[in-house]
Amino acid sequence: TTTPPPTTTTTTTTPPPTTTTTTTPPPECAVGGATGYSHKSPWLGSTPSTTACIDLVRGHPDHSAANAVTWSPASRSCYAITGLKGRNDSPYWETCHLPRQTCEFGAGGGAGKLNTNTYLGWGYATDAICADAVKQRYPDANGASYKPDSGSCWAEFKMIRRSTNTSVSSCAYPSEPKLDWKTGKAYGSSRKWIGRTMSADLCGDYVAWREPTADGAAYNKATTSCHAIFGTSGRWSNPDWESAYLQQ
């Protein structure tokens, strides 16, 4: 009698798919109807909550520019809002701002030797709504300023630091393209101090605006000093400094 060889079972394990997570600023929701907007969509449907309304709007191909939703708890009606400025005191609606920009505000208006600004208007309910409005209307702006008592909003161009006027707050949008900053003070054939900036990324931007032939930037985190580097060839070891090569 011949005994058959044992059966071997091979199990293949398939790795889980790679998931890319995109961080989106959380919605800001409050009771009240939308005001000051530039466009309100037709009725999009009934949803059980503001969260479901937000999901509906964000997934709708016709409303990619929307920066808010407004939703009725009574009828459950959902609308997309573009160009939101604020909310009224109506108890029959809930309105959620959908921030589109990551922009950290601090005391003081936009400032800098090359800085200019453009006034958008007043009545913006929050600094985050102002930041969205600026980027939507002026894509080349690199910052926004906001005055809380009047809701006034300005687009900032070539902003590198904040002023001493604490009745106004401002923020700078993340720089594009992002530079690869590394610890150490860059050196080269020559360098030039060009001013003070409130971040390393703004130092890189400022060097590109002021000294277009420079190929490097160095930023002192303690003093906020910014230097343009020409003929960049290396870095000195110094923990107080950050340096980056500029994309030519």
C-alpha positions as CSV (number, residue, x, y, z in Angstrom):
1,T,0.0,0.0,0.0
2,T,1.4,3.4,-1.0
3,T,0.7,6.3,1.4
4,P,0.2,9.6,-0.4
5,P,2.4,12.5,0.7
6,P,0.9,14.9,3.2
7,T,-1.0,17.9,1.7
8,T,0.8,21.2,2.2
9,T,-1.4,24.3,2.4
10,T,0.3,27.6,1.6
11,T,-1.3,30.8,2.9
12,T,-0.6,34.1,1.2
13,T,-0.9,37.2,3.3
14,T,-1.8,40.3,1.5
15,P,-0.6,43.5,3.2
16,P,-3.2,46.1,4.0
17,P,-3.4,49.0,1.5
18,T,-1.4,52.1,2.2
19,T,-3.6,54.9,3.5
20,T,-2.6,58.5,3.1
21,T,-4.1,60.8,5.7
22,T,-4.6,64.5,4.9
23,T,-5.0,66.8,7.8
24,T,-7.9,69.3,7.4
25,P,-8.6,72.0,10.0
26,P,-11.8,71.0,11.9
27,P,-15.1,72.7,11.1
28,E,-16.2,75.7,13.3
29,C,-20.0,75.3,14.0
30,A,-22.4,77.6,15.8
31,V,-26.1,78.5,15.9
32,G,-27.1,81.2,13.3
33,G,-27.6,81.6,9.6
34,A,-24.9,82.4,7.2
35,T,-24.3,86.1,6.3
36,G,-22.2,88.1,3.9
37,Y,-21.6,85.2,1.5
38,S,-21.0,85.5,-2.2
39,H,-22.9,82.4,-3.2
40,K,-25.5,80.0,-1.6
41,S,-26.1,76.7,-3.4
42,P,-29.6,75.4,-4.3
43,W,-31.0,72.9,-1.8
44,L,-28.7,69.9,-1.7
45,G,-31.0,67.6,0.2
46,S,-31.9,66.6,3.7
47,T,-29.3,65.3,6.1
48,P,-29.6,64.0,9.7
49,S,-26.9,66.4,11.1
50,T,-24.5,69.2,10.3
51,T,-21.7,66.6,10.1
52,A,-23.6,64.8,7.4
53,C,-24.3,68.1,5.6
54,I,-20.5,68.8,5.7
55,D,-19.7,65.4,4.2
56,L,-22.3,66.0,1.5
57,V,-20.8,69.4,0.6
58,R,-17.2,68.3,0.7
59,G,-18.0,65.4,-1.6
60,H,-20.0,67.4,-4.1
61,P,-18.1,68.2,-7.3
62,D,-20.0,71.5,-7.9
63,H,-19.1,73.0,-4.5
64,S,-15.3,72.5,-4.1
65,A,-14.9,76.2,-3.4
66,A,-17.5,76.2,-0.6
67,N,-16.0,77.4,2.8
68,A,-19.2,76.7,4.9
69,V,-22.4,74.8,5.2
70,T,-25.7,76.0,6.7
71,W,-28.2,73.4,8.0
72,S,-31.7,73.6,9.4
73,P,-32.5,71.3,12.4
74,A,-36.2,71.6,11.7
75,S,-36.3,70.7,8.0
76,R,-32.8,69.1,7.9
77,S,-32.1,71.1,4.7
78,C,-28.4,71.4,3.7
79,Y,-26.8,74.2,1.7
80,A,-23.3,75.0,0.6
81,I,-21.9,78.5,1.2
82,T,-19.1,80.2,-0.6
83,G,-17.5,83.4,0.7
84,L,-18.9,83.2,4.2
85,K,-18.3,86.3,6.3
86,G,-20.3,85.5,9.5
87,R,-23.5,84.3,11.2
88,N,-26.7,86.1,12.2
89,D,-28.6,85.3,15.5
90,S,-31.3,83.1,13.9
91,P,-32.0,80.1,16.1
92,Y,-33.4,78.1,13.1
93,W,-30.1,77.5,11.4
94,E,-26.6,76.1,12.3
95,T,-23.7,77.3,10.2
96,C,-20.3,75.7,10.0
97,H,-17.2,77.3,8.7
98,L,-15.0,74.9,6.8
99,P,-11.4,76.3,7.1
100,R,-9.4,75.9,3.9
101,Q,-6.2,77.5,5.2
102,T,-3.8,76.6,8.0
103,C,-2.7,80.0,9.3
104,E,-1.6,80.8,12.9
105,F,-2.6,84.3,14.0
106,G,-0.6,86.3,16.5
107,A,-0.7,89.9,17.8
108,G,0.5,92.6,15.4
109,G,-0.4,93.4,11.8
110,G,1.6,92.2,8.8
111,A,4.9,94.2,8.3
112,G,8.2,94.2,6.4
113,K,10.2,96.4,4.2
114,L,8.5,95.2,1.0
115,N,5.2,94.6,2.6
116,T,1.9,96.0,1.1
117,N,-1.7,95.1,1.8
118,T,-5.1,95.3,0.3
119,Y,-8.3,95.9,2.4
120,L,-11.1,93.3,1.8
121,G,-13.7,94.9,4.0
122,W,-15.2,94.6,7.5
123,G,-17.7,92.2,9.2
124,Y,-15.6,89.0,9.0
125,A,-16.6,87.0,12.1
126,T,-13.3,85.3,12.8
127,D,-9.7,85.5,11.8
128,A,-9.9,82.0,10.2
129,I,-12.8,83.3,7.9
130,C,-10.6,86.3,7.0
131,A,-7.7,84.0,6.1
132,D,-9.9,81.9,3.8
133,A,-11.3,85.0,2.1
134,V,-7.8,86.5,1.5
135,K,-6.5,83.3,-0.1
136,Q,-9.6,82.9,-2.2
137,R,-9.5,86.5,-3.6
138,Y,-5.7,87.0,-3.6
139,P,-3.9,83.7,-4.2
140,D,-0.5,85.5,-4.3
141,A,-0.9,86.9,-0.8
142,N,1.4,85.3,1.8
143,G,-0.5,86.5,4.9
144,A,-3.7,88.0,6.3
145,S,-4.4,90.6,9.0
146,Y,-7.5,90.8,11.1
147,K,-9.0,93.5,13.4
148,P,-11.4,91.7,15.8
149,D,-13.5,94.7,17.0
150,S,-14.7,95.5,13.4
151,G,-14.0,92.3,11.7
152,S,-11.8,94.1,9.2
153,C,-9.6,92.0,7.0
154,W,-6.5,92.7,4.9
155,A,-4.5,90.6,2.4
156,E,-0.8,90.9,3.1
157,F,1.8,90.7,0.4
158,K,5.5,90.0,1.1
159,M,4.9,90.0,4.9
160,I,7.9,88.9,6.9
161,R,7.1,89.9,10.5
162,R,4.4,91.5,12.7
163,S,4.0,95.1,13.6
164,T,3.7,96.5,17.2
165,N,0.0,97.3,16.6
166,T,-1.6,94.8,18.9
167,S,-5.2,95.9,18.0
168,V,-4.6,93.8,14.8
169,S,-3.5,90.2,14.5
170,S,-1.9,88.5,11.5
171,C,-0.7,85.2,10.1
172,A,1.6,84.0,7.4
173,Y,0.5,81.1,5.1
174,P,2.9,78.1,4.9
175,S,5.6,78.8,2.3
176,E,5.6,77.1,-1.0
177,P,7.8,75.4,-2.0
178,K,8.8,74.2,1.4
179,L,12.6,74.5,2.0
180,D,14.7,71.8,3.6
181,W,16.0,73.6,6.7
182,K,18.9,72.0,8.6
183,T,20.6,73.0,11.8
184,G,23.8,75.0,11.3
185,K,24.9,78.3,9.8
186,A,25.5,78.3,6.1
187,Y,28.6,79.8,4.6
188,G,29.8,80.6,1.1
189,S,31.7,83.1,-0.9
190,S,29.8,85.9,0.8
191,R,26.7,86.6,2.9
192,K,24.4,89.6,3.5
193,W,22.2,90.5,6.5
194,I,18.8,91.5,5.1
195,G,16.6,91.9,8.2
196,R,14.5,90.0,10.7
197,T,11.7,87.6,9.9
198,M,9.3,85.7,12.2
199,S,10.2,82.3,10.8
200,A,12.8,80.5,8.9
201,D,10.4,79.9,5.9
202,L,9.7,83.7,5.7
203,C,13.5,84.3,5.8
204,G,13.8,82.0,2.7
205,D,11.0,83.9,1.0
206,Y,12.6,87.2,1.9
207,V,16.0,86.2,0.5
208,A,14.4,85.2,-2.7
209,W,12.6,88.5,-3.0
210,R,15.5,90.8,-2.0
211,E,18.5,88.9,-3.3
212,P,17.5,86.7,-6.3
213,T,21.1,85.7,-7.0
214,A,21.6,84.2,-3.6
215,D,21.5,80.4,-3.5
216,G,21.2,79.9,0.3
217,A,19.5,81.4,3.4
218,A,20.5,81.3,7.1
219,Y,18.2,82.1,10.0
220,N,19.0,82.7,13.7
221,K,16.2,81.3,15.8
222,A,17.1,83.4,18.8
223,T,17.5,86.8,17.2
224,T,15.3,86.2,14.1
225,S,18.1,87.5,11.9
226,C,18.0,86.5,8.3
227,H,21.0,86.3,6.0
228,A,21.3,85.8,2.2
229,I,24.2,83.4,1.3
230,F,26.0,83.6,-2.1
231,G,27.9,80.6,-3.4
232,T,26.7,78.4,-0.6
233,S,29.3,75.6,0.1
234,G,28.5,74.2,3.5
235,R,27.3,74.8,7.1
236,W,29.1,75.6,10.4
237,S,27.9,73.6,13.4
238,N,25.8,76.0,15.4
239,P,22.5,75.0,17.1
240,D,21.2,78.6,17.1
241,W,21.1,78.7,13.3
242,E,19.1,77.0,10.5
243,S,20.1,77.0,6.9
244,A,18.6,76.0,3.6
245,Y,19.6,75.9,-0.1
246,L,17.2,77.9,-2.3
247,Q,15.7,76.4,-5.4
248,Q,17.1,78.4,-8.3
